[in-house]
Amino acid sequence: MNISIKTEERGFVPSWRDNTLIATADISKDTLVCYGRCPNGQEMRKFKVANNLSGLKEFWAMIVLTQRKYNLSEVIVGFESTGPYSEPLKNFMKDKAVKLVQVNPFHTKRVKELTDNSPGKHKSKSGDTS
């Protein structure tokens, strides 16, 4: 399966492949709701971490653990653009071997509506935009 992701800065990001872990973070002022999915459909359990250095280290540890467990060579981390609340994640991930993808909140909302056929946002849907 190949999916292309469009970004303003780089045009289209190369598609992800069968060896890619997709990790997401729903960011708020104080917390991140984290989630991940492997190409075989195996999912990381959603978990919540603080939106600070220790929470980001915990998120990264789960990414690395999942990547090693399923022998994945690539990681894409997606997050909604949430203004200043996403800065800690962007700064933490800039030196990591990941592709960081910022997602327009409008697109996230549409996927959530399609997933459960309701327009409302609540935290139980957040983080999992698959």
Secondary structure, 3 states (H helix, E strand, C coil): CCCCEEECCCEEECCCCCCEEEEEEEECCCEEEEEEECCCCCEEEEEEEECCHHHHHHHHHHHHHHHHHCCCCEEEEEEECCHHHHHHHHHHHCCCCCEEEEECHHHHHHHHHHHHCCCCCCCCCCCCCC
